[in-house]
Amino acid sequence: MENFKVTRVYTNKQGHSCFEEVYYPLTNSGAIGSLSERIAVKNVILRKVPAGYDDFHNAPARQFVVLLDGGVEIEASTGEKRAFYSGEILLMEDVTGKGHRSRNLEAKERSSLFIEL
């Protein structure tokens, strides 16, 4: 069975933001490709991030973040840093706790899509 990888940022029991990979199973749907089960969503938000964006915060809501162009470095409150690029998907769930820092990888505007769960 094929899977779709998403990087999850969540709050652990000590209140730190941490990373983990989660995999959504895909089912072969013939000529249209492989699909996951449906995921209920609340809202979709389009976002443009200014060139110098560098902010420490919690996720405002449990949400997928789809990177449309440009890259971002996420630093968890544990100090671990990971870089993510266009086309990658994050599942942001650290709505409480110590939060994370987001930095643009390049000094240019970045576009993303927020899908609130």
Helices and strands as residue ranges (DSSP letters): E 2-11, E 17-28, G 30-32, E 34-35, E 43-49, E 54-57, E 63-69, E 72-76, E 81-84, E 89-92, E 100-104, E 110-116
